[in-house]
């Protein structure tokens, strides 16, 4: 029986706003420890504890006027990210401490598994890719593995696309080996045991790191959309959705043959599920799209007004189309302000 990959969040850093007048006072549930150093951009670094467990590290009081004075960066501890109620825990933390969510600065989605869907061991896939048997869809800049003890070309224990500065990077690596060499994380190993993984076999991880979260995941069949830069991505069903979509876009391969175009080559069947009905809309395109969307919505309203009293059924269809389009584009507040809803 094929074991399902374990999809998780492995890194979470939020940009939030401090309370009015920068009067930050933590709820009595939390204890604060100020650290004796600053960062390049922030004067104060503090660790936050609850029930004697560190849950987050925050940086605040910007040293540059370019950064808003009320800006606080929160990086949640790794063990907390594997909690079942992560969404509830994070939202409660923000609410109790009067912090206002602004954006996700960085989030890493990952999946742990021991074999790909086609039965291939990841080290074999890496070896074949390095030998030129497979081609990656999209750009193919290879980065270095982040644990230097491993020789990539000799042991084939890691393959990374993108760098630490990339908006999105993908990284396949031997997680068992990495935790053995660097830090064993029992909360991760416990997840493996619960999923029925063979602890005598290496577990691998495919990690998608996202620093530009200004994206929308849209279902091309239903029109439903999920904003990436939103705390709802911490809920399990959205975590799996976004991981799958980003995985398909950034870590998919074809089997090399004599054809000139990758799109005509046979796809390497690494995954059991496909997210082909979803599309990822990048932030740079969303700004231009919003203007065009607003124009289109106004045109629909003009048509609706012109046809009022002439064709009742047509009016109903136009109103339905307009409301659905407004919802897909996330323009409800704008539409209400303009009297279009």
HELIX and SHEET records of a PDB file:
HELIX    1   1 UNK A   20  UNK A   22  5                                   3    
HELIX    2   2 UNK A   78  UNK A   81  1                                   4    
HELIX    3   3 UNK A   86  UNK A   96  1                                  11    
HELIX    4   4 UNK A  122  UNK A  130  1                                   9    
HELIX    5   5 UNK A  152  UNK A  155  1                                   4    
HELIX    6   6 UNK A  175  UNK A  181  1                                   7    
HELIX    7   7 UNK A  186  UNK A  194  1                                   9    
HELIX    8   8 UNK A  231  UNK A  234  5                                   4    
HELIX    9   9 UNK A  236  UNK A  250  1                                  15    
HELIX   10  10 UNK A  262  UNK A  264  5                                   3    
HELIX   11  11 UNK A  283  UNK A  307  1                                  25    
HELIX   12  12 UNK A  312  UNK A  329  1                                  18    
HELIX   13  13 UNK A  332  UNK A  337  1                                   6    
SHEET    1   A10 UNK A  30  UNK A  34  0                                        
SHEET    2   A10 UNK A  42  UNK A  50 -1                                        
SHEET    3   A10 UNK A  53  UNK A  62 -1                                        
SHEET    4   A10 UNK A  71  UNK A  76 -1                                        
SHEET    5   A10 UNK A   6  UNK A  17 -1                                        
SHEET    6   A10 UNK A 100  UNK A 113 -1                                        
SHEET    7   A10 UNK A 204  UNK A 210 -1                                        
SHEET    8   A10 UNK A 168  UNK A 174 -1                                        
SHEET    9   A10 UNK A 158  UNK A 161 -1                                        
SHEET   10   A10 UNK A 142  UNK A 143 -1                                        
SHEET    1   B 2 UNK A 134  UNK A 136  0                                        
SHEET    2   B 2 UNK A 253  UNK A 255 -1                                        
SHEET    1   C 3 UNK A 225  UNK A 227  0                                        
SHEET    2   C 3 UNK A 215  UNK A 219 -1                                        
SHEET    3   C 3 UNK A 278  UNK A 282 -1                                        
END                                                                             
